[in-house]
Amino acid sequence: MRKTAVLAAVAALVLMTSVGTAAAQTVFSDVPDPKDSVYWAVGKNIMSGKGDGTFDVNGPVTRGHMAVFLWKAAGKPQPAGSAKTFTDVPASHPYYKAVQWVSSRGISTGRADGSYGVSLPCTRGQTAVFLWKLKGRPAAKGSAQAFADVPADHSYYKAAQWAAENGILSADAKGNAGINAVCTRGEFARMLQKAVGAQAAAGHKHTWVADTKVVHYEELGHYEKQQISTRTVVDREAWDEPLYIRVYYCDECDYNTAGTVDEITEHIDGEHGGDAGFTMEYSDAGVIKHDPETHEEPVYGNVWVVDQEAHDETVTTGYRCSGCAAQK
């Protein structure tokens, strides 16, 4: 148990350093080998793991799963008009399009009772047949029987022979292919990867469909020194200026005036026959309030200037044939 955990941790580290950040998001505790076909199938968006961090590598593949995986491997093409309708796969079923497509391609024709058997387990033999049909039923090159449990009169014989030549099926110690054993998720990933790379049937013309992914580009820019505001600089604080007025006093009487020299002179001439003098004094008349004297100065700072907005771009990563799932 401890050894398995260590192997899984090492595998995760190798996977992160060898294939980058995207692959590091898909490390499964039950698939320690980063080169396992499971990661190929996940990277091609054909299969996915479980929510608990495992791939469920030994879990069974159902006939419904098989239809979905083959449909995804071919790029999710639209079903042809010749597709059958199955009682257990209504239009509202999540596997509907995939089942319709495998039916229209003649990969799976369903069951005698009108159902597809969407929840039934898929055997290794059935998987080989489905993959063989996906590739257009290519003929095997050799004539020697490949498996003890698949004789020449067996309905799976042609598919098994082709699968053996392409490394899709292999024999156990007794020479059997184990065609009746349930195909596991891990086995299917390996079989599919081999099948995708196998040659299609003679006369097959590829219909290439682009494989794409969305690449996110972060915002690019630089900092520049720019004026970001202004600040008020006080050259002189607010201040009060004393206010004084001139008051003229007659030296002979109590008369005074805050007027002009002419006014006090007129008083002396009129009242004292010009025979008197006067005195001038400054009298406090309050203050004049002055506002602060200021000027504005610019304030500079580093401002982020965007050279390229953040954006998503759809890029082509390769091509796959919508007929046989071949890739280039």
C-alpha positions as CSV (number, residue, x, y, z in Angstrom):
1,M,0.0,0.0,0.0
2,R,2.8,2.4,1.0
3,K,4.8,1.4,-2.2
4,T,1.7,2.1,-4.4
5,A,1.3,5.6,-2.8
6,V,5.0,6.4,-3.4
7,L,4.7,5.2,-7.0
8,A,1.7,7.4,-7.6
9,A,3.4,10.4,-6.1
10,V,6.5,9.9,-8.3
11,A,4.3,9.4,-11.4
12,A,2.5,12.7,-10.6
13,L,5.8,14.5,-10.4
14,V,7.1,13.0,-13.6
15,L,3.9,13.8,-15.4
16,M,3.9,17.4,-14.3
17,T,7.5,18.0,-15.3
18,S,7.3,16.1,-18.6
19,V,4.1,17.3,-20.2
20,G,3.4,20.6,-18.5
21,T,0.7,22.2,-16.5
22,A,-2.3,21.0,-18.5
23,A,-1.3,17.3,-17.9
24,A,-0.7,18.0,-14.2
25,Q,-4.4,18.6,-13.8
26,T,-5.2,15.0,-14.8
27,V,-3.1,12.7,-12.5
28,F,-5.0,9.7,-11.2
29,S,-4.0,7.9,-8.1
30,D,-4.8,4.5,-9.7
31,V,-2.8,5.2,-12.9
32,P,0.8,5.7,-11.8
33,D,2.4,5.5,-15.2
34,P,2.3,8.9,-16.9
35,K,2.6,7.2,-20.3
36,D,-0.4,5.0,-19.8
37,S,-3.0,5.2,-22.6
38,V,-5.5,6.5,-20.0
39,Y,-3.8,9.9,-20.1
40,W,-3.9,9.9,-23.9
41,A,-7.7,9.2,-23.8
42,V,-8.2,12.0,-21.2
43,G,-6.0,14.4,-23.2
44,K,-8.1,13.8,-26.3
45,N,-11.3,14.5,-24.3
46,I,-12.5,11.0,-25.0
47,M,-12.6,9.8,-21.4
48,S,-12.4,11.5,-18.0
49,G,-11.7,10.5,-14.4
50,K,-13.9,10.2,-11.4
51,G,-14.5,13.0,-8.8
52,D,-12.4,11.2,-6.2
53,G,-9.1,11.6,-8.0
54,T,-9.2,8.1,-9.6
55,F,-9.7,7.0,-13.1
56,D,-11.5,3.8,-12.0
57,V,-9.1,2.0,-14.3
58,N,-10.6,-1.4,-13.4
59,G,-14.2,-0.3,-13.7
60,P,-16.4,-1.9,-16.4
61,V,-17.2,-0.2,-19.7
62,T,-20.8,-0.4,-20.7
63,R,-22.2,-0.5,-24.2
64,G,-23.4,3.1,-23.6
65,H,-19.9,4.1,-22.6
66,M,-18.5,2.4,-25.6
67,A,-20.8,4.4,-27.9
68,V,-19.8,7.7,-26.3
69,F,-16.1,7.0,-26.3
70,L,-16.1,6.0,-30.0
71,W,-18.2,9.0,-30.9
72,K,-15.9,11.3,-29.1
73,A,-12.8,9.7,-30.7
74,A,-14.3,10.5,-34.1
75,G,-14.9,14.2,-33.1
76,K,-18.6,14.0,-32.2
77,P,-19.9,13.8,-35.7
78,Q,-23.6,14.1,-36.5
79,P,-25.5,10.8,-36.9
80,A,-26.6,9.9,-40.4
81,G,-30.2,9.5,-41.3
82,S,-30.0,5.7,-41.1
83,A,-29.7,5.6,-37.3
84,K,-32.1,3.4,-35.4
85,T,-34.1,4.5,-32.4
86,F,-33.7,2.3,-29.3
87,T,-36.3,1.8,-26.5
88,D,-33.7,2.4,-23.8
89,V,-32.1,5.4,-25.4
90,P,-34.7,8.1,-25.9
91,A,-33.9,11.6,-27.3
92,S,-33.5,12.9,-23.8
93,H,-30.8,10.4,-22.9
94,P,-27.3,11.8,-22.5
95,Y,-25.9,9.1,-24.8
96,Y,-28.5,9.6,-27.5
97,K,-26.3,11.3,-30.1
98,A,-23.5,8.8,-29.6
99,V,-25.7,5.8,-29.8
100,Q,-27.4,7.2,-32.9
101,W,-24.0,7.8,-34.5
102,V,-22.7,4.2,-33.9
103,S,-26.0,2.9,-35.2
104,S,-25.8,5.0,-38.3
105,R,-22.3,3.8,-38.9
106,G,-23.2,0.2,-38.5
107,I,-20.8,-0.2,-35.6
108,S,-23.6,-1.4,-33.3
109,T,-27.1,-2.4,-34.4
110,G,-28.6,-3.0,-31.0
111,R,-30.5,-6.0,-29.5
112,A,-33.3,-8.2,-30.8
113,D,-35.8,-6.7,-28.3
114,G,-35.4,-3.2,-29.8
115,S,-33.2,-2.0,-27.0
116,Y,-29.5,-0.9,-27.3
117,G,-28.5,-2.5,-24.0
118,V,-27.0,0.9,-22.9
119,S,-26.3,-0.3,-19.4
120,L,-25.0,-3.8,-20.2
121,P,-21.3,-4.4,-19.8
122,C,-19.2,-4.5,-23.0
123,T,-16.9,-7.5,-23.4
124,R,-13.3,-7.5,-24.8
125,G,-14.6,-9.3,-27.8
126,Q,-17.4,-6.8,-28.4
127,T,-14.9,-4.0,-28.0
128,A,-12.6,-5.5,-30.7
129,V,-15.6,-5.8,-33.0
130,F,-16.7,-2.2,-32.4
131,L,-13.1,-0.9,-33.1
132,W,-12.8,-3.1,-36.2
133,K,-16.1,-1.7,-37.5
134,L,-15.0,1.9,-36.6
135,K,-11.9,1.4,-38.9
136,G,-14.1,0.2,-41.8
137,R,-13.8,-3.6,-41.2
138,P,-10.2,-3.9,-42.5
139,A,-9.0,-7.4,-43.4
140,A,-6.2,-9.0,-41.4
141,K,-3.0,-9.7,-43.4
142,G,-2.2,-13.0,-41.8
143,S,-4.1,-16.2,-42.0
144,A,-3.0,-18.1,-38.9
145,Q,-5.6,-18.2,-36.1
146,A,-4.5,-15.6,-33.5
147,F,-6.5,-16.8,-30.5
148,A,-7.6,-20.3,-29.2
149,D,-11.0,-19.0,-28.1
150,V,-11.8,-17.3,-31.4
151,P,-11.8,-20.0,-34.1
152,A,-12.4,-19.2,-37.8
153,D,-16.1,-19.9,-37.6
154,H,-16.6,-17.4,-34.7
155,S,-18.5,-14.3,-35.4
156,Y,-15.7,-12.2,-33.9
157,Y,-13.0,-14.0,-35.9
158,K,-12.2,-11.3,-38.5
159,A,-12.3,-8.5,-35.9
160,A,-10.1,-10.6,-33.5
161,Q,-7.5,-11.3,-36.2
162,W,-7.3,-7.6,-37.1
163,A,-7.1,-6.7,-33.4
164,A,-4.3,-9.2,-32.9
165,E,-2.2,-7.9,-35.8
166,N,-2.5,-4.3,-34.5
167,G,-1.8,-5.1,-30.9
168,I,-5.3,-4.3,-29.8
169,L,-6.0,-7.7,-28.4
170,S,-3.3,-10.1,-26.9
171,A,-3.4,-13.7,-25.8
172,D,-3.1,-14.9,-22.3
173,A,-0.9,-17.8,-21.2
174,K,-3.4,-20.3,-22.7
175,G,-3.6,-18.4,-26.0
176,N,-7.0,-17.0,-25.3
177,A,-8.1,-13.4,-26.0
178,G,-10.6,-13.5,-23.2
179,I,-13.4,-12.3,-25.5
180,N,-16.1,-12.9,-22.9
181,A,-14.4,-10.9,-20.1
182,V,-15.8,-7.5,-19.4
183,C,-13.6,-4.7,-20.9
184,T,-12.3,-2.4,-18.2
185,R,-11.9,1.3,-18.6
186,G,-8.1,1.0,-18.6
187,E,-8.2,-1.8,-21.2
188,F,-10.5,0.2,-23.4
189,A,-8.2,3.3,-23.3
190,R,-5.3,1.1,-24.5
191,M,-7.3,-0.7,-27.1
192,L,-8.7,2.5,-28.5
193,Q,-5.2,4.2,-28.7
194,K,-3.9,1.2,-30.7
195,A,-7.0,1.2,-33.0
196,V,-6.7,4.9,-33.7
197,G,-3.2,4.4,-35.0
198,A,-4.2,1.3,-37.0
199,Q,-4.6,1.5,-40.8
200,A,-8.2,1.9,-41.9
201,A,-9.9,-0.5,-44.4
202,A,-8.8,-0.2,-48.0
203,G,-10.8,2.4,-49.9
204,H,-11.6,4.4,-46.8
205,K,-11.3,8.1,-47.4
206,H,-10.6,10.2,-44.4
207,T,-12.8,13.1,-43.5
208,W,-10.6,15.3,-41.3
209,V,-12.1,17.3,-38.6
210,A,-9.9,19.8,-36.6
211,D,-9.2,19.2,-33.0
212,T,-9.2,22.5,-31.2
213,K,-8.6,23.8,-27.7
214,V,-9.0,27.2,-26.1
215,V,-5.8,28.9,-25.1
216,H,-6.0,31.8,-22.6
217,Y,-3.6,34.6,-22.9
218,E,-3.0,36.9,-19.9
219,E,-3.0,40.7,-20.3
220,L,0.3,42.1,-21.4
221,G,1.6,45.6,-20.6
222,H,4.2,47.7,-19.0
223,Y,4.5,50.5,-16.4
224,E,5.0,54.1,-17.4
225,K,5.6,57.2,-15.3
226,Q,2.6,59.4,-15.8
227,Q,0.8,62.3,-14.1
228,I,-1.8,60.7,-11.9
229,S,-3.1,63.8,-10.0
230,T,-2.2,67.3,-8.7
231,R,-1.4,68.5,-5.3
232,T,-1.9,72.0,-3.8
233,V,1.3,73.6,-2.5
234,V,0.9,76.5,0.0
235,D,3.2,79.4,-0.7
236,R,1.9,81.5,2.1
237,E,-0.5,80.6,4.9
238,A,-3.7,82.5,5.4
239,W,-3.0,85.7,7.3
240,D,-4.7,88.8,8.8
241,E,-3.7,92.3,7.8
242,P,-4.4,95.1,10.4
243,L,-6.6,97.9,9.1
244,Y,-5.9,101.5,10.2
245,I,-7.6,104.8,9.4
246,R,-6.5,108.4,9.8
247,V,-8.4,110.5,12.3
248,Y,-7.9,114.2,12.5
249,Y,-8.4,116.0,15.8
250,C,-9.0,119.8,16.3
251,D,-6.6,121.1,18.9
252,E,-9.1,123.8,20.1
253,C,-12.2,121.6,20.5
254,D,-13.4,118.0,20.5
255,Y,-14.1,117.9,16.8
256,N,-12.5,115.0,14.9
257,T,-13.0,113.5,11.5
258,A,-11.9,110.4,9.7
259,G,-12.2,112.3,6.5
260,T,-9.5,114.2,4.7
261,V,-7.2,117.1,5.5
262,D,-9.5,119.4,3.7
263,E,-12.3,118.5,6.1
264,I,-10.4,119.3,9.2
265,T,-9.0,122.5,7.6
266,E,-12.5,123.6,6.7
267,H,-13.6,123.1,10.3
268,I,-10.7,125.2,11.7
269,D,-11.3,128.0,9.2
270,G,-15.0,128.0,9.9
271,E,-15.1,127.5,13.6
272,H,-11.8,129.1,14.7
273,G,-11.1,131.6,12.0
274,G,-8.2,129.6,10.9
275,D,-6.4,130.1,14.2
276,A,-6.1,126.6,15.4
277,G,-4.1,123.5,14.7
278,F,-5.0,119.8,14.3
279,T,-3.5,116.4,15.1
280,M,-3.6,113.2,13.0
281,E,-3.6,109.8,14.6
282,Y,-4.0,106.3,13.3
283,S,-7.0,104.4,14.7
284,D,-7.5,100.6,14.6
285,A,-10.3,99.7,12.2
286,G,-10.1,95.9,12.3
287,V,-8.3,93.4,9.9
288,I,-8.3,92.3,6.3
289,K,-8.4,88.5,6.1
290,H,-6.2,87.1,3.3
291,D,-6.7,83.5,1.9
292,P,-3.7,81.3,1.6
293,E,-1.5,81.8,-1.5
294,T,-1.1,78.5,-3.3
295,H,-0.2,76.9,-6.6
296,E,-0.9,73.4,-8.1
297,E,1.9,70.9,-8.9
298,P,1.6,67.6,-10.8
299,V,1.9,64.3,-9.0
300,Y,3.5,61.4,-11.0
301,G,3.3,57.7,-10.5
302,N,3.8,54.4,-12.2
303,V,0.7,53.6,-14.4
304,W,0.0,50.1,-16.0
305,V,-0.4,50.5,-19.7
306,V,-2.1,47.6,-21.5
307,D,-0.3,46.5,-24.7
308,Q,-2.6,43.5,-25.2
309,E,-5.9,42.7,-23.6
310,A,-6.4,39.3,-21.9
311,H,-8.2,37.1,-24.4
312,D,-9.0,33.5,-25.4
313,E,-7.9,32.0,-28.7
314,T,-9.1,28.8,-30.3
315,V,-6.1,26.9,-31.7
316,T,-6.0,23.8,-33.8
317,T,-4.0,21.0,-32.1
318,G,-4.5,18.3,-34.8
319,Y,-7.0,16.5,-36.9
320,R,-9.1,13.4,-36.6
321,C,-11.1,11.4,-39.1
322,S,-14.8,11.6,-38.3
323,G,-15.2,8.2,-40.0
324,C,-12.4,6.0,-38.5
325,A,-11.0,8.2,-35.7
326,A,-7.5,8.3,-37.3
327,Q,-5.4,11.2,-36.2
328,K,-2.8,13.4,-37.7
